[in-house]
Amino acid sequence: MTVALWLMGMPFLQALTISTGVKIAVALLELRRLPTPADEPPA
């Protein structure tokens, strides 16, 4: 069901999914680069 809806809205949803995925990936990479705060134990 989800795949069918995704395929139906391919032009818009695919771009949205890719952009969101890229933003998340970049955010995770940036968080890994940052030093871990003393008040937060490393996950």
PyMOL commands that place a pseudoatom at each C-alpha (Angstrom):
pseudoatom trace, name=CA, resn=MET, resi=1, chain=A, elem=C, hetatm=0, pos=[0.000, 0.000, 0.000]
pseudoatom trace, name=CA, resn=THR, resi=2, chain=A, elem=C, hetatm=0, pos=[2.721, 2.451, 0.946]
pseudoatom trace, name=CA, resn=VAL, resi=3, chain=A, elem=C, hetatm=0, pos=[4.753, 1.504, -2.125]
pseudoatom trace, name=CA, resn=ALA, resi=4, chain=A, elem=C, hetatm=0, pos=[1.718, 2.004, -4.393]
pseudoatom trace, name=CA, resn=LEU, resi=5, chain=A, elem=C, hetatm=0, pos=[1.092, 5.477, -2.953]
pseudoatom trace, name=CA, resn=TRP, resi=6, chain=A, elem=C, hetatm=0, pos=[4.787, 6.291, -3.318]
pseudoatom trace, name=CA, resn=LEU, resi=7, chain=A, elem=C, hetatm=0, pos=[4.786, 5.179, -6.956]
pseudoatom trace, name=CA, resn=MET, resi=8, chain=A, elem=C, hetatm=0, pos=[1.640, 7.203, -7.677]
pseudoatom trace, name=CA, resn=GLY, resi=9, chain=A, elem=C, hetatm=0, pos=[3.223, 10.349, -6.253]
pseudoatom trace, name=CA, resn=MET, resi=10, chain=A, elem=C, hetatm=0, pos=[6.647, 9.541, -7.694]
pseudoatom trace, name=CA, resn=PRO, resi=11, chain=A, elem=C, hetatm=0, pos=[7.687, 12.986, -9.060]
pseudoatom trace, name=CA, resn=PHE, resi=12, chain=A, elem=C, hetatm=0, pos=[6.972, 14.859, -5.824]
pseudoatom trace, name=CA, resn=LEU, resi=13, chain=A, elem=C, hetatm=0, pos=[7.427, 12.190, -3.155]
pseudoatom trace, name=CA, resn=GLN, resi=14, chain=A, elem=C, hetatm=0, pos=[10.656, 10.832, -4.622]
pseudoatom trace, name=CA, resn=ALA, resi=15, chain=A, elem=C, hetatm=0, pos=[12.258, 14.277, -4.601]
pseudoatom trace, name=CA, resn=LEU, resi=16, chain=A, elem=C, hetatm=0, pos=[10.969, 14.891, -1.066]
pseudoatom trace, name=CA, resn=THR, resi=17, chain=A, elem=C, hetatm=0, pos=[12.230, 11.512, 0.151]
pseudoatom trace, name=CA, resn=ILE, resi=18, chain=A, elem=C, hetatm=0, pos=[15.654, 11.966, -1.440]
pseudoatom trace, name=CA, resn=SER, resi=19, chain=A, elem=C, hetatm=0, pos=[16.065, 15.513, -0.103]
pseudoatom trace, name=CA, resn=THR, resi=20, chain=A, elem=C, hetatm=0, pos=[14.974, 14.416, 3.365]
pseudoatom trace, name=CA, resn=GLY, resi=21, chain=A, elem=C, hetatm=0, pos=[17.350, 11.443, 3.264]
pseudoatom trace, name=CA, resn=VAL, resi=22, chain=A, elem=C, hetatm=0, pos=[20.230, 13.672, 2.227]
pseudoatom trace, name=CA, resn=LYS, resi=23, chain=A, elem=C, hetatm=0, pos=[19.465, 16.165, 4.998]
pseudoatom trace, name=CA, resn=ILE, resi=24, chain=A, elem=C, hetatm=0, pos=[19.373, 13.362, 7.583]
pseudoatom trace, name=CA, resn=ALA, resi=25, chain=A, elem=C, hetatm=0, pos=[22.614, 11.858, 6.280]
pseudoatom trace, name=CA, resn=VAL, resi=26, chain=A, elem=C, hetatm=0, pos=[24.372, 15.233, 6.386]
pseudoatom trace, name=CA, resn=ALA, resi=27, chain=A, elem=C, hetatm=0, pos=[23.024, 15.922, 9.868]
pseudoatom trace, name=CA, resn=LEU, resi=28, chain=A, elem=C, hetatm=0, pos=[24.279, 12.556, 11.133]
pseudoatom trace, name=CA, resn=LEU, resi=29, chain=A, elem=C, hetatm=0, pos=[27.705, 13.145, 9.601]
pseudoatom trace, name=CA, resn=GLU, resi=30, chain=A, elem=C, hetatm=0, pos=[27.897, 16.598, 11.184]
pseudoatom trace, name=CA, resn=LEU, resi=31, chain=A, elem=C, hetatm=0, pos=[26.859, 15.203, 14.578]
pseudoatom trace, name=CA, resn=ARG, resi=32, chain=A, elem=C, hetatm=0, pos=[29.585, 12.555, 14.325]
pseudoatom trace, name=CA, resn=ARG, resi=33, chain=A, elem=C, hetatm=0, pos=[32.173, 15.252, 13.616]
pseudoatom trace, name=CA, resn=LEU, resi=34, chain=A, elem=C, hetatm=0, pos=[31.148, 17.339, 16.618]
pseudoatom trace, name=CA, resn=PRO, resi=35, chain=A, elem=C, hetatm=0, pos=[32.764, 16.485, 19.963]
pseudoatom trace, name=CA, resn=THR, resi=36, chain=A, elem=C, hetatm=0, pos=[30.431, 14.717, 22.366]
pseudoatom trace, name=CA, resn=PRO, resi=37, chain=A, elem=C, hetatm=0, pos=[29.100, 17.098, 25.065]
pseudoatom trace, name=CA, resn=ALA, resi=38, chain=A, elem=C, hetatm=0, pos=[30.180, 16.212, 28.609]
pseudoatom trace, name=CA, resn=ASP, resi=39, chain=A, elem=C, hetatm=0, pos=[26.579, 16.116, 29.852]
pseudoatom trace, name=CA, resn=GLU, resi=40, chain=A, elem=C, hetatm=0, pos=[25.523, 13.625, 27.152]
pseudoatom trace, name=CA, resn=PRO, resi=41, chain=A, elem=C, hetatm=0, pos=[27.036, 10.115, 27.094]
pseudoatom trace, name=CA, resn=PRO, resi=42, chain=A, elem=C, hetatm=0, pos=[27.926, 8.838, 23.598]
pseudoatom trace, name=CA, resn=ALA, resi=43, chain=A, elem=C, hetatm=0, pos=[25.091, 6.796, 22.090]
for i in range(1, 43): cmd.bond("trace and resi %d" % i, "trace and resi %d" % (i + 1))
show_as sticks, trace
zoom trace
